[in-house]
Amino acid sequence: MIEKQGENARRFAVGTRVGVAWLHETDGVCEYCRSGAENLCDNPTFTGYTVDGGYAEYIVAPEDFVYAIPAGFPDEQAAPLFCAGIIGFRSLRLSGVKAGARLGFYGFGAAAHVAIQVARHWGVEVFACTRDVRHQKLALELGAAWAGSTFDEPPKKLDAAIVFAPAGEIVPTALKALKKSGALILGGIHMSAIPSFSYELLYQERMIRSVANNTRQDGEDFLRVAAEIPIRTHVQIYPLREANRALNALKNDAISGAAVLRIAE
């Protein structure tokens, strides 16, 4: 919620519920910003990484990079939308899936459990590959046609797949599951080394593409769709003072859905 406006800030009134995403600000003048690809900006800043925020009671953010929270989303429900939700949405866009397509998810955490709700809203059939039985169960509850272990082969060939898990060894397995001309989207900021694999897995015009950040248009479009569905996030809430415990739970794959830090006691 906005507590105070900057000297020239006029976009949102004090008291408005807003969210701040990973992409904190761009320079607006580099070749990428000028071509509409601000997610690839040469001089960006990132929330909680290059600027303070994320693990704080207060944050200062440029008004042009702040989003209004749609009505109907409690704060805890809204929190995952501004990081995992937006990047999952961009991954879906880059996959090119449309109604009737078959889409694979590798890893089923915060981003995937939101993205599946968008995919199902679009009429896309989802197949979830994830090592944890609890996550497989959640995927089925959210509308997956099938859920299996990470390296299981889905029962049908996929039009596209998204790897949310930061594990490079998944890439050859995901490629093997694709139809001809299928797209494999890598949705993480970091990933362990990708092992060598036979060119046959990539042949027949299959494509591997990474995802980098989000544009503001991604954020606005996603929040509009999220309100239409409406998306319901599965969250585990931790008080701010237990942020390290939350991070440790994430590290050990112990979160079903998304972890959220509650600022106020």
N, C-alpha and C positions, 0 to 999 in steps of 0.2 A: 504494500500500500504506500502511495506517495505521501511522505511526511513533509517535504519542503520542495519548492520549485527553485531552479536556478534562475539567475537574473533575467535571462531572455527566454526561459522555457514557457511555452503557451499551449503545448499540445494536449496535456492532461492536467486536470485540476487536482489540487490537494485532496487526498482521500480516495482517489481512484485506485482500484486494485489492478496492478500491472505485474508483468513478468519480464525478466531479463534473460536472454539466451546466451549460449556459448560465444557467438560472434558479438563482441562488445561494441566495436566500431571499425570502420574502414576509412582509408584515406580519401576515397571518392574521386581520385584523379588518375590513378594508375590505369594501364590498358585494360585490366580485368574489370575494374569498377565501371569504366566508361563503356564497356561492351555488355554490361548486364550480368557479369560473373563476379559480383563482389565477394562471393565466398572464396575466391582465389586471390583476393587482394594481396598486393605485394607488401603492404605495411598495416596489417590488421592488429587489433588487440583482442584478447580473449578473457572472458569473465573467469576469475579465480585462477588464472594462469599468468597472464601478463599484466592484469590489473586486479586490484583487490575485489573480493566478492565471492558469493557462493557459500562460504563458511563464515558468515558475519551477520550481525544484527542489522546493519545498515549497508547500503551500497549506493554509490553515485554512478549514474549511467546517462549517456546522451539520449535525449528524448526521441530522436529519430530511430533509435535501436531498441526501444521499449515497446512492449505489446500489451494491449488491454486484455485482461482475463475475461473470457466469455462468462456471462451470467450462468449460474447453475453449477459451477465448478467450485466446491470448497477449496480452500488454499492447499490442503494436502493432496487433493485430487489433481489440482492444476500443476503442481510443482514438476512432475515428470514430463509434462508436455513441452517444457521449454528447453530441454536438452535431448533426452532419449526420444521424445516424441517427434521433435522437428527433424532430427537426423534420420530417424526411421522413415519419416515421410519423404525426405529427399532420396533415400535409398529406393523407396518404392517408385518414385518418379523416374529415376535413372534406369530402373529395371525394365521400364516400358510396358508393364503388364496392363492388360485391359480385361473387361468382363469375360469370363469363360477361360482365362488363362490358368495355368498351374504354376504355383510359386513355392519354392522351398525356402525355409528359414533354418539356418545353422546357428545354434545358440538361441535360447529363448529367455532372455532377461528383460530389462527395462524397456529397451527399444522395441524388441520383437513383440512384447505383449501389448504394446500400443499399435504397432504397425499391422498386426493381424486384424485388428478391429477395423482399420481403414481398408485393408485388402478385402475383407469380407463385405464391407459396405459397397465396394466397387464390383462385387460379384466374382472375385478371384478365389480359386480353390487353393488352400494353403496346406503344405506338408511340412511338419516340424521335426527337425533332427537335433536332439539335445541329450546330453548324457544323464541329466538328473530326472528321475522318475516324477518328482513333484512338478518340474517344469513341463514334462510331457503331459501330465494331467491337466495343468493350467491351459496348455495349448488346445487340448481337446475341448475343454470347457468354453474356450473362446471361439470355437468354431473350426478348428483344424480338421481336415478330412482324415488325417493320419498323423501319428506321432511315434517316432522311434528313436533309437540311440544315434549319437552323432555320426557314426560311420555306417549306419544301416542304409541300404538302398531304398529309396521311396518306391511304392508300388507302381507308380507311373512316371514316365519321363517328364521333366519340368521345362516350361518355357523360360523360366528365369529362377535364379536363386540369390539370396542375400546371406552373406556370412557376417553375423554379428559378433561371434566369438573371436577373440584376438589370437587365434591359433592357425598359423600358416599351413599346418599339416592337413587342414580341412579342405584346402583349395582343390587338390586333385580329386578328392572324393566328390565335391560339389560339381566339378566339371563333368565327371562321369555321369552324373544324374541328369545333365541337360540334354534337351533335344538339339538337333541341328539349328544353328543360328541363335542358340540360347545365350542369355546374358548372365554373367556372374558378377554381382556387386559386392564389394568389400566395404563394410560399413563402419569399420573402426579407425581410430586415429593411429593406433599402434597395432602391430601384428608380429608374431614370431616368424622366424624364417620360413619361407615357402620352399618345400622340397622340390627337387627336379621331378619332372613328369614327362610322359610320352607326348610328343606333338600330336598324336592321334586324339588326345583329349581336347585339344584346342582347335583342331581342324574342323572343317564344315562350318566355318564362320562363327564359331563360338567366340565370345568376347569376355574379357575380364576388365572391370572398371572399378576404381576406388572412389570413395566419397570424401569430399573435403568440406567440412563446415556447412553452412546454410546461407541462403540469401534471405533478406527480409521478406521477399515475396513468398518464399517457402513458408516462413513463419506465419504470415497472415493467412495464406491459403490453408495451411494445416489447421490453424485454430478455428477457421470457419467450418471445415469438415468435421473437426472434433466436436463442435457444438451441434452440428446436424445429426450426428450418429445417435446419441452423444457417446463419446468415449468414456469408459469407466476404468480408471487405473487401479491396479492392485498395489497397495503401498504398505511398507513396514516403516513405522515412524520411530525415530530416535531423537531424544533431546540434543540440542547443539553440543552440550558438554560431552556427549558420547559419540561424537563424530568419528573418532578413531575406531570405536567398536563397530560402527556401521561400515567403515572402510574395510575392516578385517572380515566382516561377514560377506561383503562383496567379493573380496579376494578369495574366499573359500566357497564361493557359489552357494551361499546360504540364504540368499534373498529370493523370495518368490514374487516376481514383479519388480517393483522399484523401491529403493530406500529413500526416505525423505527425512530431512532434519527439521525439527520443530524449533523455531527460534524462541518463542515465548514459552515460559514454563507454565 
